[in-house]
Each structure stands twice: as C-alpha cells, then as structure tokens.
Amino acid sequence: MRTVDVVVIGAGPAGLSAASRIAEAGPTQVLVVDEGPTPGGRLRSQLYRRGSDWHIGAERAASLTQRALRAGVIIESGRQVWSLDPGFVLGLSGGESISADYIVIATGAAEKTFGLPGWTIPGVLAVGAVQTMLNVNRVLPGARLAVIGIDPLSLSIVDELAAADIGVAGVYLPPPAKFSAPEQPSAVFTRLGSLHRLAPNRLLGLAMKALTISGIAEVVARIWPTTGVRMAGMPLHLRECVVGIDGDDDVRSIRTRRVNTNGEPVGRERVIPVDAVCLSGGLYPLQDLTRDCLLVDVPELGGRVPLHGPNLETGTAGMFVAGNITGIESAEVARAQGELVGTVIAEKIAGHEDQSEAVITARADVEEARAAAPLTFMPEIHAGRRRMHELWCDHLGQDVRA
C-alpha cells in the first residue's frame, strides 16, 4: 500500500488549487488522482464570453496544472477511485491502494438529463459532451442543432456553437415532467433574467436583468411571440417545448408544440429539421465518495451535498470538500475554495490553528470570487450557503448567530 500525506480526488480547479497550496507550504507528499485523461476537469472544455472577451478554460486549466507540478504535486490521470474506506484508504483502478492522513474530495458535478421520445438516438448529446467535442477534440457535433433547456450551460453553448459556425435551429423548453406540475412561462423568463451576465452585450444584459423585477416576467411571458425571438443571434423559443426527437441511426428532426400560459403543451406539432440535439438539464453535486459523511438536501445548492463548515471541513476529521461538490458555482469559486482547503490543511500540518489570518483571508477570497463570478448556476445560492451554515451550527450544537 502506498502512503502519502494528502490525497486529492479530482483534478479540476478546486482539486489542483488545494494540492498546490498544500505543497507550496512545505515538504508534504500530495497526490491528485483523477479519472480524466488530462488534468483540468470540466474547465478544459469551457469557453464563454465575458463582455467582448472570451474565457478559454483550457488555458486556465493548463496554468493550474503547471502550478501544481512546479510545487511538486504528483498528478495521476486516468485513475478511478473504486472505494474509500475508513482511515482514508483509497482503492484505485488497477488494484492499487493508497492511504493518507488528509483527503480532499473535489469530484465536481454531473449533468442532469431528462427523457423524451427519441432521446437515445445517436446525435442526442449532453452539453458537456458538445463542449468536449468542440473545445477539446475539435469535432463538430453537427451542422444544425437544437438546444433543449434554459440555463447557463444552454445559453453559453449557443455562443460556442456560433463561434464554430454551427447553425442553431433554436433554444427550446424541455417537455413537461410527467409527475410534476408544468413550469409556467413566467418562471422560465425569471430564470432567463438571472442569467443576464451571460448576455454578449450590455444592452441585452440590461434587458434580461429587467426580467428579475417583480411582475415583469409575467408580462413578458404573456406577450412573448409563440414563434420565438432572436436575442443577439440566439433564437429563443420560450413558449415552445420539444415533445420528441425523430430519426433512426441519427437525428433527423425534432417535434415541438406551443406552450400556453400555464406551461402546458397545446396545439399541433411542428417538425423542425436538425441533425443533432443538445440536452441541458443543469448540474448536481457529485458526492458518491462522501457516503460516510452526513449528507443533507439543500436544493438551493443543487441537491444532496456533504454537510460542511466554513472551512469546508466535513464531520469526518481530516476530510474536506471543495468545488461543485459543495454546491454548483463557477470555476473561479471552485478555485478559491481549493485555495481555502489547501490553506486550512497546510496550517494543520504545520501545527497552527485553523482560524489563522491566512485562513480568514482565504475565506474572504472565496466570497470575493463568488461576488465576481460571471456565471450564477443556482439563483438562490446565497440562501443555500446560509442554510448550510445553519445546518452546520446545528450539527455542532452552536447558536447560528455566534
């Protein structure tokens, strides 16, 4: 069995930053394991605009990787963690076992999806797959795509498709869920308003932000044309949902229906020729390896997450979490969380208190990154963080106000 001081699971911005910070603080054996072929996680496939500038995730991922390697971090890609036993003993693919004094779980997030007739036809892809094809493998997913879903991922992928000169037939609503009430158009427009930072220009951003004003979304939902509207080149069909995908060995078309003010499909079906479909159902924290921790349901953070404190410590001594496993946020927030965890562990290894000035500064940096984040995946993320603080205080038996 191999033994190291710290093992980090996940080589995204959170994991790489945590590992770098620990290794930079002193002579410590830090190992990062990741199932991906190259360090960087989802950051490698990210590409989105910040105003008139483009954020190229692959460049940032390379920079974070080089920093870790310079600090002496050992990075092992293409390694899957099959088990995590008490005492932080990891079982890896290939039959190897590794033990560590500290563990950082930075496994990120996974994509949600939704089923509809034809969704298993070749050519129906999740957003992450389209991003990887375009930005990592330089492969075009198709010549004319339909995007289903209204969220930060779907709107950013439209920009990426346009940059690759791929036609977008439209951005459509998903079909109503079978076992829940249909989402009303006003809720869709409110969500669109929360994504105003994704707007490619300031004027459109202001228009989208206006949708967050009380009552505006309801008015826009009533007057929005059922034929859709192009906003800065984005063909948004926010009163039309996809009810089926057609094709045999590949995608040939989608079928859509209008949506009434109650969110219900009405009227006759419309057939739209496309050769690929991109599904965007959002993200959820990937916490398979934290089953020995106390898990809590906080919808505002994205679902079920490990209970953790302000320094991202869990109820299991020596186990920390960082990045999207704590709640769905941007890559910059994940990076800052990694720095925080790395600082806390480095202080513990050095025999210092975990409320040192360095830790307090790192916690403030997380909040700064959160405030400046260009993408907000969860509209109520701040409420989710407050709820996590309350749950943590309850766990410790402390007064929330303390």
C-alpha positions in Angstrom: 0.0 0.0 0.0 1.3 3.4 -0.9 1.1 6.2 1.7 1.0 9.9 1.2 0.3 12.9 3.4 -2.7 14.3 1.4 -4.7 12.8 -1.4 -6.9 14.9 -3.5 -9.7 13.3 -5.6 -10.4 15.4 -8.7 -8.1 17.5 -10.9 -10.4 20.3 -11.6 -9.8 23.9 -10.4 -10.7 23.1 -6.8 -8.5 20.0 -6.6 -5.5 21.4 -8.3 -5.6 24.6 -6.3 -5.9 22.8 -3.0 -3.0 20.5 -3.9 -0.8 23.4 -5.0 -1.4 25.4 -1.9 -0.6 22.5 0.4 2.6 21.5 -1.5 3.8 25.1 -1.6 3.5 25.5 2.1 6.2 22.9 2.9 7.6 19.5 2.3 4.4 17.4 2.0 3.6 14.5 -0.2 0.4 15.5 -2.1 -1.2 13.2 -4.6 -4.0 14.1 -7.0 -6.0 11.3 -8.7 -8.5 12.0 -11.5 -10.4 9.7 -13.9 -9.9 12.1 -16.8 -7.1 11.7 -19.3 -5.7 15.1 -18.6 -5.8 17.4 -15.5 -8.3 20.3 -15.6 -11.7 18.7 -15.2 -14.6 20.4 -17.0 -12.6 23.6 -17.1 -10.7 22.2 -20.1 -13.9 22.3 -22.2 -15.3 25.6 -21.1 -15.4 28.6 -23.4 -17.7 31.5 -22.8 -17.8 35.3 -23.3 -17.2 37.9 -20.7 -18.5 41.0 -22.4 -16.4 41.2 -25.6 -13.7 38.9 -24.3 -13.6 35.1 -24.4 -12.8 33.0 -21.3 -10.8 30.0 -22.5 -10.9 27.3 -19.9 -8.2 25.1 -21.4 -5.6 27.9 -20.9 -6.6 28.3 -17.3 -6.5 24.5 -16.7 -3.0 24.3 -18.2 -1.9 27.2 -15.9 -3.3 25.4 -12.8 -1.7 22.2 -13.8 1.7 23.7 -14.2 1.5 25.4 -10.8 0.8 22.1 -9.2 3.6 20.3 -10.9 6.1 23.1 -10.0 5.1 22.7 -6.4 5.9 19.0 -6.5 2.3 17.7 -6.6 2.0 14.2 -8.1 -0.9 14.1 -10.6 -2.1 10.7 -11.8 -4.7 11.0 -14.5 -6.9 8.1 -15.8 -7.2 6.7 -12.3 -10.7 5.8 -11.0 -11.3 5.6 -7.2 -13.4 2.5 -6.7 -13.6 2.7 -2.9 -12.9 4.9 0.1 -12.6 3.0 3.4 -12.2 4.4 6.9 -8.8 5.7 7.7 -8.7 7.3 4.2 -7.7 4.1 2.3 -8.5 4.5 -1.4 -8.9 1.6 -3.7 -7.9 2.7 -7.3 -8.4 1.1 -10.7 -5.6 -1.3 -11.3 -5.9 -2.8 -7.8 -3.6 -0.3 -6.0 -4.5 1.0 -2.5 -3.4 4.4 -1.1 -3.7 5.7 2.4 -3.4 9.3 3.5 -3.7 11.5 6.6 -5.9 14.0 4.9 -8.3 13.8 2.0 -9.9 16.4 -0.2 -12.9 15.4 -2.3 -13.2 17.7 -5.3 -15.2 15.5 -7.6 -17.2 18.3 -9.1 -20.7 17.9 -10.6 -22.5 15.7 -13.1 -25.2 16.7 -15.6 -28.8 16.1 -15.1 -30.8 14.9 -18.0 -34.4 14.4 -19.0 -36.0 11.7 -21.1 -38.3 12.3 -24.1 -39.2 10.2 -27.1 -36.1 9.7 -29.2 -33.5 10.9 -26.7 -31.4 7.7 -27.2 -30.9 8.3 -30.9 -27.3 8.8 -31.8 -26.7 12.5 -32.1 -28.6 13.5 -29.0 -25.8 14.9 -26.7 -25.5 16.4 -23.3 -24.0 19.9 -23.0 -20.7 18.6 -21.6 -20.3 16.2 -24.5 -20.8 19.0 -27.0 -18.3 21.3 -25.2 -15.7 18.5 -25.1 -16.3 17.7 -28.8 -15.9 21.4 -29.8 -13.3 22.7 -27.4 -11.1 19.7 -26.6 -11.4 17.3 -29.6 -12.2 19.9 -32.3 -15.0 17.8 -33.7 -18.3 19.3 -34.9 -21.3 17.6 -33.4 -23.5 18.5 -36.4 -24.3 21.2 -38.9 -27.7 22.3 -37.4 -28.5 21.7 -33.7 -31.5 22.2 -31.5 -30.8 23.1 -27.8 -33.3 21.9 -25.2 -33.2 23.6 -21.8 -32.9 27.2 -20.4 -29.9 27.5 -18.1 -26.4 28.9 -18.1 -25.0 25.9 -19.9 -27.5 26.0 -22.7 -27.0 29.8 -23.3 -23.2 29.5 -23.2 -23.2 26.6 -25.6 -25.1 28.7 -28.2 -22.2 31.1 -28.2 -19.8 28.3 -28.6 -21.8 26.8 -31.5 -21.9 30.1 -33.2 -18.2 30.6 -32.8 -17.7 27.2 -34.6 -20.1 28.3 -37.4 -22.7 25.7 -36.5 -26.3 26.6 -37.1 -28.7 26.7 -34.1 -32.3 25.9 -35.0 -33.4 27.3 -31.7 -33.3 27.0 -27.9 -36.4 25.3 -26.7 -38.1 24.3 -23.5 -37.9 20.7 -22.3 -41.1 18.7 -22.2 -43.1 19.0 -19.0 -42.2 16.4 -16.4 -44.7 13.6 -16.1 -45.1 13.6 -12.3 -45.0 17.3 -11.5 -46.8 20.5 -12.5 -45.7 22.2 -15.7 -43.3 25.1 -15.3 -45.1 28.3 -16.1 -43.5 30.6 -18.7 -43.2 33.4 -16.2 -40.8 31.2 -14.2 -38.8 30.5 -17.3 -38.4 34.2 -18.0 -37.5 34.9 -14.4 -34.7 32.3 -14.8 -33.6 33.9 -18.0 -33.3 37.2 -16.2 -31.0 35.7 -13.6 -28.6 34.8 -16.5 -28.1 38.4 -17.6 -24.4 38.2 -17.0 -24.2 35.8 -19.9 -25.5 38.4 -22.3 -23.0 39.1 -25.1 -23.6 42.9 -24.9 -24.6 45.4 -22.2 -27.9 46.4 -23.8 -29.1 42.8 -23.9 -27.8 42.2 -20.4 -29.9 45.1 -19.1 -33.0 43.8 -20.9 -32.5 40.4 -19.4 -31.9 41.8 -15.9 -35.2 43.7 -16.1 -36.9 40.3 -16.1 -36.0 39.9 -12.5 -38.1 42.9 -11.5 -41.3 41.9 -9.8 -44.1 41.5 -12.3 -42.1 42.0 -15.5 -41.5 38.3 -16.2 -45.3 37.7 -16.1 -46.0 40.5 -18.6 -43.2 39.3 -21.0 -44.4 35.7 -20.8 -47.9 36.8 -22.0 -46.7 38.9 -24.9 -43.7 36.7 -26.0 -44.4 35.5 -29.6 -45.1 31.8 -29.9 -42.8 31.9 -32.9 -39.8 32.9 -30.8 -37.5 35.8 -30.8 -33.8 36.2 -31.7 -31.9 37.9 -29.0 -28.3 38.8 -30.0 -28.5 36.0 -32.5 -30.0 33.5 -30.1 -33.2 32.0 -31.4 -35.1 31.7 -28.1 -38.4 29.7 -28.3 -39.5 30.2 -24.7 -43.2 29.4 -25.5 -42.4 26.2 -27.3 -41.3 22.8 -26.0 -39.8 19.8 -27.7 -42.0 16.7 -27.4 -40.0 14.3 -29.4 -36.9 13.6 -31.5 -37.1 11.7 -34.7 -34.5 9.6 -36.6 -33.2 6.0 -36.9 -29.4 5.8 -36.9 -29.1 9.5 -36.5 -31.1 12.6 -35.6 -33.3 13.9 -38.4 -35.7 16.3 -36.7 -37.4 17.4 -33.6 -41.1 17.8 -32.9 -42.4 20.8 -30.9 -45.6 22.2 -29.5 -46.6 25.6 -28.3 -46.8 26.2 -24.5 -49.8 28.1 -23.0 -49.5 30.5 -20.1 -49.9 27.5 -17.7 -46.9 25.8 -19.2 -49.0 23.1 -20.9 -48.3 21.9 -24.5 -51.1 22.9 -26.8 -51.9 22.9 -30.5 -50.4 20.9 -33.4 -46.9 19.6 -33.5 -44.3 21.4 -35.6 -41.5 19.4 -37.3 -38.0 21.1 -37.4 -35.1 19.5 -39.3 -31.9 19.2 -37.3 -29.0 16.7 -37.3 -28.1 16.9 -33.6 -29.7 17.8 -30.3 -28.1 19.2 -27.2 -29.8 18.5 -23.9 -29.2 20.9 -21.0 -30.8 19.8 -17.7 -28.4 21.5 -15.3 -25.9 20.1 -12.8 -25.9 18.3 -9.5 -23.1 17.8 -7.0 -21.2 14.5 -7.5 -20.8 13.1 -4.0 -20.6 9.3 -4.4 -17.4 9.1 -2.3 -18.8 11.0 0.6 -21.3 8.4 1.7 -19.6 8.1 5.1 -20.2 11.8 5.7 -23.5 13.3 6.8 -25.3 14.3 3.6 -28.0 17.0 3.6 -30.6 18.1 1.0 -30.2 21.7 0.1 -32.0 22.4 -3.3 -30.5 25.9 -3.5 -27.0 24.3 -3.7 -28.1 21.8 -6.4 -29.3 18.9 -4.3 -27.7 16.5 -1.9 -24.4 17.7 -0.6 -22.0 16.8 2.2 -22.6 18.7 5.4 -19.6 21.1 5.8 -18.4 24.0 7.8 -17.0 27.4 6.9 -13.5 25.9 6.2 -15.1 23.2 4.0 -14.4 20.6 6.6 -16.8 17.7 7.0 -18.0 15.9 10.1 -15.2 13.3 9.4 -11.9 14.6 10.8 -9.3 15.1 8.1 -11.9 15.0 5.2 -12.5 18.2 3.3 -14.6 19.1 0.3 -14.2 21.8 -2.4 -15.7 22.9 -5.6 -19.1 21.9 -7.0 -19.5 19.0 -4.6 -20.4 21.7 -2.1 -22.9 23.5 -4.4 -23.0 24.4 -8.1 -21.0 27.5 -8.7 -18.4 28.9 -11.2 -14.9 27.6 -11.8 -13.4 30.6 -10.1 -15.3 29.9 -6.9 -14.1 26.3 -7.1 -10.6 27.5 -7.4 -10.9 29.8 -4.4 -12.5 27.0 -2.4 -9.5 24.9 -3.3 -7.2 27.6 -2.0 -9.1 27.7 1.2 -9.0 24.0 1.8 -5.3 23.9 0.9 -4.6 26.7 3.4 -6.5 25.0 6.2 -4.7 21.7 5.7 -1.3 23.4 5.4 -2.0 25.2 8.7 -3.0 21.9 10.4 0.1 20.1 9.1 2.3 23.0 10.4 0.6 22.7 13.8 -1.2 26.1 13.5 -4.8 26.9 14.3 -7.4 26.7 11.5 -8.6 30.2 12.2 -5.3 31.9 11.4 -5.0 35.1 9.4 -4.2 33.1 6.3 -7.4 31.0 6.6 -9.5 34.1 7.3 -8.0 35.7 4.2 -8.7 32.6 2.1 -12.3 32.6 3.2 -12.7 36.2 2.2 -11.2 35.3 -1.2 -14.0 32.8 -1.7 -16.6 35.4 -1.1 -14.9 37.8 -3.5 -14.8 35.1 -6.2 -18.5 34.4 -5.5 -19.4 38.1 -5.9 -17.4 38.5 -9.1 -18.5 35.2 -10.7 -19.6 35.7 -14.4 -21.9 32.7 -14.1 -24.6 32.0 -11.5 -25.8 28.5 -11.9 -28.1 28.4 -8.8 -30.2 31.6 -8.4 -30.6 31.1 -4.7 -27.0 30.0 -4.0 -26.6 32.6 -1.2 -29.7 31.2 0.6 -28.3 27.8 0.2 -25.0 28.8 1.8 -26.9 30.3 4.7 -28.9 27.1 5.1 -25.6 25.1 5.1 -24.3 27.4 7.9 -27.4 26.8 9.9 -27.2 23.0 9.5 -23.5 23.0 10.4 -24.2 25.0 13.6 -27.0 22.6 14.5 -24.6 19.7 13.9 -22.1 21.3 16.4 -24.8 22.4 18.8 -23.9 26.0 18.3 -26.0 29.2 18.1 -26.3 30.2 14.4 -25.7 33.8 15.4 -22.4 33.0 17.2 
